[in-house]
């Protein structure tokens, strides 16, 4: 038996429908006219009938069932033209819907096309072409100009300019050379690299982005869940209402028309199509939003709380000064570096880097090292117990620092962090460290306030003076300093009770408790960071914090789009119902309007794919990424 595609069905049934209409106008309902109309009904209605029967097996009464009942009823009462027109219009509408809704997934589909389909690996000194799935950890991957990187890894040889748009949304190529990290899905524009594979296959950052974007589409918004629940009861209710109308009026045409025009197609699709378009747009711009529920929440945030180090600042602080008491400065730096060697904190890395620069490789190993979260480190070295950290660490251990208080305060007044090295007898020295405020931080704060965010605050474990300097420099509403992780959670709770929904923005590593306790957790610089990818609700794949404003704007545009679609669908349904009751809307016209309304809802959602083309702060002298 010849099996037609949907496109072929439309072409055949369209020709037959036009012929049947012409014959109806010329010779009326002759046998040939009726035969053509019934043929159209069978050909165009077959997919709908099959879907209706399949759904009924699972006790689901959906749109297909309503249309099927209406068409069968029209044939029984001799309304052959109505039956043919309804089935053809429904098939045509379904086809156009699938084509146009596919457009809303274009951003996600574009991501899929960026996945590398082959790679080149050095095996026994010979270049071998492999599938990316066959690369193993430790392989040396060779990538040449114009080729895509297939693994996450570290550059072992060569240098190149890489387009990381697939990961971070930033189209400007960046330079990568020996020792730098690179990601799968990025493209070498010039130069060449030999990369040591560290993450391969499904473990790469790019593969995980694709997986999370696909999962995000399945995480439904609260509005979508309500509409789906509503439709489960609405459709059977319409069927029952049509029966009641028929019993009350005896008008079978009225009852059948009610079945067709009451199909909630536009209403049911109004939310998911907007969510898919919004998530796709975000993914294309390096903003990973993990589901429709997150998309809805993001646009209703009242307070945005930022971590400081690595979020509002670049996160690469450097040592700006060393002052020792009773010992040589180099010795003080060496002791501090020995203690901080095993810490992942940015301040610790700054001390270790400075020691390596001045003193070379330090191989000494401390004894009895204890990392005290939010305070610093305690260790035993060369028979002495050292404490390296903040005032709070000294206070907790009863170490006096009255004589050096003014010097510590002076450094903090300059916006610098004072890392104190001490023993039980007192302070051995002070290491001053400064971080750089991100270029787009001030523009971001201004952009968030312009978007109606009530409070923009900073939560940091740093000292009060350093926090005050940064908060004043970028225009924050308030700041909370010298906070331990549990203190950040407490402050977030206070902000939630006072203002409403709160988003916490951090790097996803040191701020995991705060990210988890906030209404929304936002991680920045998530490319290659496992904790950020898993913990946060929203991940800004690049370190460009200004994209948070873009994400908030996209969320609000998506929610507005959903509301527009829902309002339009309800308006059309109401007008059609009124038309049926006053007998000005018949079966085929009702189906035509229904399909047009569905298409208009989808086309409205497609507009979200163009979000972000408006001016940014860069256009008026600010930094990139903050949507006006």
C-alpha positions, 0 to 999 in steps of 0.5 A: 500500500502506498504510504504518503508523507504529510506534505504529499497528503496536503498536496493531494488533498488540497487539489481534491478539495479545490476540485470538490469546491468547484464541482459543488459550485457548478453542479451541487452535491452530485455523486462525484462531488460527494465522492471527492469530498469523502476522499479528502476526508479520508486522506486528510483525516487519517493522521488525525483519526489515528492519533485520536484512537491512540490517545483514547487507548490511554483514556485521553480525550484530546484535540484530535478526538474532538475533531474526529467526532465533529468530522464523523458527525458532519458526514452522518448528517450529510455535511460532506463539504464541512467534513472535507474542509475541516480535515484538510485545514486541520492537516494543513495547520498541523503541518504549518505548526510543525514547520514554524515551531521548528523555527523556535528550536533553531538556536538549539539545533544550531548548537547541535551542528557545532558538535565536532564530527571527527578529530585527529589524535597522535597515536605512536607519533602518527596522526589518526582520524577518529570519531570524537567518541573514540578519544580517551583521556590523555590522548594528544589531540591535534587541531588545525585552523578551521577545525573544531576542538573535540575535547576539554583539555590543556594546550600542550603545544602551539598557540591559536586564536579560538572562537568560543561562541558555542560555549560562552556566546562571545564571538570575539576570538581569544588567544590560547597557548601552552598551559591554557584550558580549551573546550570542546565545540570551540573553533580554531580560527588561526594557529594550531594546537596539540591538546592533552585530552582531560574530558572526552565524549559525554563528559565535555563541557559542550556535551553537557551544555547540549544535555542541559539545554535539552533537559531544560525544555522538559522542565515545565513552567508553572503556567505550562503545568497549569494549562496542561492540567486545565486542558485535561479537564477542559477537553472532556468538558467541551465534549460534554457541553456539546452533548448538552447543547445538542440535547437542549437545542436539537441542533447537531450542527451547533454541537459539532461546531462547538467541538471544533472551535473549542479545541484549546490548541493555541492555549496549550501551545502558548507557553511551551513554544515561548519557553523553547524559544527563550531557552534557545536564545539564551543558549546561543548567547552563553546563558544557560537557563535550566527550565521553564520554571527558572525562566519564569522565576528569573523575571520576578527577582526582587533582589540580586546578591553578589559574591565579591571575589571572582564575581564582582571582581576578576577573581585573580587578585595579586600581592601588592605589599608585604610587611614583616615584623621580626623576620625577613619579608621573603621568609614571611612570604615563604611561610604564608605560601607553604600554608596556602599551597593546598587552598583553592581560595583566590587569595591563597593562589595570589600568595603562592604565585607571588612566592613562586615569582620571587622565591622559585619552587617551594617544596616544604610541606606543612604539618597539621594543616587545618583550613578554617572556612571563612577565616583562614588556615592554621598549620604547624611548620618548623616547630611553630604553630602559624595562623594565616588569615583574617582578623576573625582567625586571630580573634578566635585564637586569642592572638593580639594585634593591637599594635598593628591595627592601624596598619591593617586598617590603612590597607583595608581603607585602600580597598585591599585585603590584609592577610595576616600571618601570626603565631600565638605570640603575635603578628609576624607580618601582613600581606596586602592583596588587591583584586580588580573590579570587573569592567562591566560591574558598574554597568551591570548594577545600573542595568539591573536597577533600570530593570526594576530590581529593588536591591543590589547587594554584596555578600563577602567574607572580606573585611568591612573596609574593602567591601565598602570601597568596592560597593561604593565604587560600583553603586551597590545599595548595600553590602554585608562583610566578614561573612562565613558561608552560614552567614551568607545563607542567613542574610539571604533569608533576611533579604527574602523575608523583607523583599521577596524573591532573591537571586544569588550570584557567585562562581559556583565553587565557594558559594554552593550553600548560598547558591542552593539556599537562594530562590535562584542561584546564578553561576558565572564563568561556568565553562568547564566548571562542574560545580557551577554547571550542577549547582546553579539554576542559571549559568553564565558560561563566560566570565562576563557578569554583565550577561546577568542583565541580559538573562533577566531581560530575556526572562521578562521578555519570555514571560511577556510573550507567554502572557500575550499568547495566552491572552490572544488564545483566550480572546479568539476562543471567546469570540469563536464561542460567541460566534457559534452561539449566534450562529455566524461561525460554521464548522470549516470557518471555525477550524480555519480561525483555530489553525490561524490562531495557533500559527500566530501564537507560534509566530509571536514566540519566534520573535524571542529568537531576535531578542538581544539585537537592541542597544547595549551599554557598550553602545552608549559608552558602557560595557558589553552585555547589559541590555537596555 
